[in-house]
Amino acid sequence: MTSRAAEDRALIRRYLEGDISAFDELMRSHEDRVFAICLRMMRNRDEALDATQDVFLTVFRKADRYKEQAAFSTWLYRVSINTCYDHLRRRQRQRTEPIPEHLDPSDPRSGDSLNAVELRPDIDQALATLSPEFRAAVVLVDVEGMSLDGASDTLDIPVGTVKSRLFRARKQLSQELGNFAPGFEHPTEEP
């Protein structure tokens, strides 16, 4: 168990025993990553902020449902993805106008902020073409760097399903972004 996982478990126990400051500390340590996941899933800054807030409200109300069999972060990211799914379903019912792409900041993890700003709209548009299930797999594994096992736990699906969704999503993304070299044919079979 990592020190972060042990610290998270200690904070959850303290919170469940009535120490509200433990929840604040837990939230501060995970809010950036939860927001990043929500932003990639929702593709709209305001909706991602709403989803992030809903994630932590859910955790605040349902922390007693966390079972220490898995890392707290795995449970938290599952709550994040499910909250995004709920928000996306609601969005389907009432369409709104997204914030223009040029108002979003560049990806801070990119080495070259100029290229990050140039590429981000294309990548975000390509991600938007994916189904929420495919997008969740790509966001967790390719964007957030989560392992296949971690994504499997977070999404509550078998590792093989994560691999399949990644394969199909990457294929769709490469076609959408035009990433094939001339004469390259994408494999038609899944690994």
C-alpha positions as CSV (number, residue, x, y, z in Angstrom):
1,M,0.0,0.0,0.0
2,T,1.4,3.4,-0.9
3,S,1.7,6.2,1.6
4,R,-1.0,8.2,-0.2
5,A,-3.4,5.2,0.0
6,A,-2.6,4.7,3.7
7,E,-3.1,8.5,4.3
8,D,-6.4,8.4,2.5
9,R,-7.7,5.5,4.6
10,A,-6.7,7.3,7.8
11,L,-8.4,10.5,6.6
12,I,-11.6,8.6,5.8
13,R,-11.6,6.9,9.2
14,R,-11.1,10.3,10.9
15,Y,-14.0,11.8,8.8
16,L,-16.3,8.9,9.6
17,E,-15.5,9.4,13.3
18,G,-16.7,13.1,13.0
19,D,-13.5,15.0,12.0
20,I,-14.7,17.3,9.2
21,S,-11.2,18.7,8.7
22,A,-10.1,15.2,7.6
23,F,-12.6,15.5,4.7
24,D,-11.3,18.9,3.7
25,E,-7.8,17.5,3.6
26,L,-8.9,14.5,1.6
27,M,-10.7,16.8,-0.9
28,R,-7.8,19.1,-1.3
29,S,-5.5,16.2,-2.1
30,H,-7.7,14.8,-4.8
31,E,-9.6,17.8,-6.2
32,D,-7.2,18.6,-9.1
33,R,-7.2,15.1,-10.5
34,V,-11.0,14.7,-10.0
35,F,-11.5,18.0,-11.9
36,A,-9.2,16.9,-14.7
37,I,-11.2,13.7,-15.1
38,C,-14.5,15.6,-15.1
39,L,-13.2,18.2,-17.5
40,R,-12.1,15.6,-20.0
41,M,-15.4,13.8,-19.7
42,M,-17.6,16.8,-19.8
43,R,-15.6,19.0,-22.2
44,N,-17.1,22.1,-20.6
45,R,-15.4,23.9,-17.7
46,D,-18.5,25.0,-15.9
47,E,-20.1,21.5,-16.2
48,A,-16.8,19.9,-15.0
49,L,-16.8,22.2,-12.0
50,D,-20.4,21.2,-11.3
51,A,-19.6,17.5,-11.7
52,T,-16.5,17.9,-9.4
53,Q,-18.6,19.5,-6.8
54,D,-21.2,16.7,-7.1
55,V,-18.5,14.1,-6.8
56,F,-17.3,15.5,-3.4
57,L,-20.9,16.0,-2.2
58,T,-21.5,12.3,-3.0
59,V,-18.3,11.3,-1.2
60,F,-19.3,13.5,1.8
61,R,-22.7,11.8,2.0
62,K,-21.6,8.3,1.2
63,A,-18.1,7.9,2.6
64,D,-19.4,5.1,4.8
65,R,-19.9,3.0,1.6
66,Y,-16.2,3.0,0.8
67,K,-14.8,-0.4,1.5
68,E,-11.1,-0.6,2.2
69,Q,-10.6,-3.5,-0.2
70,A,-9.4,-1.1,-2.9
71,A,-7.6,2.2,-2.8
72,F,-9.7,5.2,-1.9
73,S,-8.6,6.9,-5.1
74,T,-10.1,4.0,-7.1
75,W,-13.4,4.4,-5.4
76,L,-13.3,8.2,-5.8
77,Y,-12.5,8.0,-9.5
78,R,-15.4,5.5,-10.0
79,V,-17.7,8.1,-8.3
80,S,-16.2,10.7,-10.6
81,I,-16.9,8.8,-13.8
82,N,-20.4,7.8,-12.7
83,T,-21.2,11.4,-11.8
84,C,-20.0,12.5,-15.3
85,Y,-22.2,9.8,-16.8
86,D,-25.1,11.2,-14.9
87,H,-24.3,14.8,-16.0
88,L,-23.9,13.7,-19.6
89,R,-27.3,12.0,-19.6
90,R,-28.9,15.2,-18.2
91,R,-27.1,17.2,-20.8
92,Q,-28.6,15.0,-23.6
93,R,-32.0,16.2,-22.3
94,Q,-31.1,19.9,-22.3
95,R,-28.5,21.2,-24.7
96,T,-26.4,24.2,-23.8
97,E,-23.8,26.2,-25.6
98,P,-20.2,25.2,-24.6
99,I,-17.6,27.7,-23.6
100,P,-15.3,28.5,-26.6
101,E,-12.2,26.4,-26.7
102,H,-9.8,29.4,-26.8
103,L,-10.9,30.3,-23.2
104,D,-9.7,27.0,-21.8
105,P,-6.1,27.0,-20.4
106,S,-3.4,24.9,-22.0
107,D,-2.6,21.5,-20.6
108,P,-0.1,22.2,-17.8
109,R,1.6,18.8,-18.3
110,S,2.6,19.6,-21.9
111,G,6.2,20.5,-22.3
112,D,5.4,23.2,-24.9
113,S,2.4,25.4,-23.9
114,L,2.1,26.8,-27.4
115,N,1.7,23.4,-29.0
116,A,-0.6,22.3,-26.2
117,V,-2.9,25.3,-27.0
118,E,-2.8,24.5,-30.7
119,L,-3.5,20.8,-30.3
120,R,-6.0,20.9,-27.5
121,P,-9.1,21.8,-29.5
122,D,-8.4,19.0,-32.0
123,I,-7.9,16.5,-29.2
124,D,-10.9,17.7,-27.2
125,Q,-13.1,17.6,-30.4
126,A,-11.9,14.1,-31.1
127,L,-12.6,13.0,-27.5
128,A,-16.1,14.4,-27.9
129,T,-16.8,12.0,-30.8
130,L,-16.3,9.0,-28.5
131,S,-19.1,7.4,-26.5
132,P,-18.9,8.2,-22.8
133,E,-17.7,4.6,-22.0
134,F,-14.8,4.9,-24.5
135,R,-14.0,8.4,-23.4
136,A,-13.8,7.3,-19.8
137,A,-11.3,4.5,-20.6
138,V,-9.1,6.9,-22.7
139,V,-9.2,9.7,-20.0
140,L,-8.3,7.3,-17.2
141,V,-5.5,5.3,-19.0
142,D,-4.1,7.7,-21.7
143,V,-4.7,11.1,-20.1
144,E,-4.5,10.4,-16.4
145,G,-1.9,7.6,-16.7
146,M,-3.9,5.0,-14.7
147,S,-3.0,1.3,-15.2
148,L,-5.3,-1.0,-16.9
149,D,-6.1,-2.7,-13.6
150,G,-6.7,0.6,-12.0
151,A,-9.1,1.6,-14.8
152,S,-10.8,-1.8,-14.5
153,D,-11.4,-1.2,-10.8
154,T,-12.5,2.4,-11.3
155,L,-14.9,1.6,-14.1
156,D,-16.0,-1.7,-12.5
157,I,-15.5,-3.6,-15.7
158,P,-13.1,-6.5,-16.6
159,V,-9.5,-5.6,-17.8
160,G,-10.4,-7.1,-21.1
161,T,-13.3,-4.7,-21.5
162,V,-11.0,-1.8,-20.7
163,K,-8.5,-3.0,-23.4
164,S,-11.3,-3.4,-25.9
165,R,-12.7,0.0,-25.2
166,L,-9.2,1.5,-25.5
167,F,-8.5,-0.3,-28.7
168,R,-11.7,0.9,-30.3
169,A,-11.4,4.4,-28.9
170,R,-7.8,4.8,-30.0
171,K,-8.7,3.6,-33.5
172,Q,-11.6,6.1,-33.7
173,L,-9.3,8.9,-32.3
174,S,-6.6,8.2,-34.8
175,Q,-9.1,8.3,-37.7
176,E,-10.6,11.5,-36.3
177,L,-7.2,13.2,-35.8
178,G,-5.8,11.8,-39.1
179,N,-2.8,10.2,-37.3
180,F,-2.2,7.4,-39.8
181,A,0.9,7.5,-42.0
182,P,0.2,7.4,-45.7
183,G,-0.4,3.8,-46.7
184,F,-0.9,2.7,-43.1
185,E,-3.9,0.4,-42.5
186,H,-5.2,0.2,-39.0
187,P,-5.5,-3.4,-37.7
188,T,-9.0,-4.7,-37.9
189,E,-8.7,-7.1,-35.0
190,E,-8.6,-6.3,-31.3
191,P,-5.6,-7.4,-29.3
